[in-house]
Amino acid sequence: MHTKKIRSKPLDKSESIFEYEARLKKEAIEIAKNFVHTKPVKYLLK
């Protein structure tokens, strides 16, 4: 199933907000690619 990864926040201040946001966006795209709907269609249509 899904393995929950801990979201890493910028540990050092050398990573800018923009770099942090870009990294989160890449992670979100990867999650969206690998996401599988596990709920029945009937539930999703409500």
C-alpha positions in Angstrom: 0.0 0.0 0.0 1.1 3.6 0.6 4.2 4.3 2.6 3.8 7.6 4.5 7.0 9.7 4.3 7.6 12.4 6.8 7.5 15.8 5.0 11.0 17.3 5.4 11.0 20.9 6.2 14.0 23.0 5.3 16.4 22.0 8.0 18.9 24.8 7.2 18.1 28.3 6.3 20.3 28.0 3.2 17.3 26.5 1.3 15.2 29.4 0.1 11.4 29.4 0.2 11.3 29.1 -3.6 13.5 26.0 -3.6 11.4 24.5 -0.8 8.2 25.2 -2.7 9.7 23.7 -5.9 10.7 20.5 -4.0 7.2 20.2 -2.5 5.7 20.6 -5.9 7.9 17.8 -7.3 6.9 15.6 -4.4 3.2 16.4 -5.0 3.5 15.5 -8.7 5.1 12.1 -7.8 2.3 11.4 -5.3 -0.3 12.3 -7.9 1.4 9.9 -10.5 1.4 7.0 -8.0 -2.0 7.7 -6.4 -4.6 5.0 -6.8 -8.2 5.4 -5.8 -9.1 2.8 -3.2 -12.6 4.0 -2.5 -15.5 2.6 -4.5 -16.9 4.7 -7.4 -20.3 4.9 -5.8 -18.7 6.7 -2.8 -16.8 9.1 -5.1 -20.0 10.0 -7.0 -21.8 11.3 -3.9 
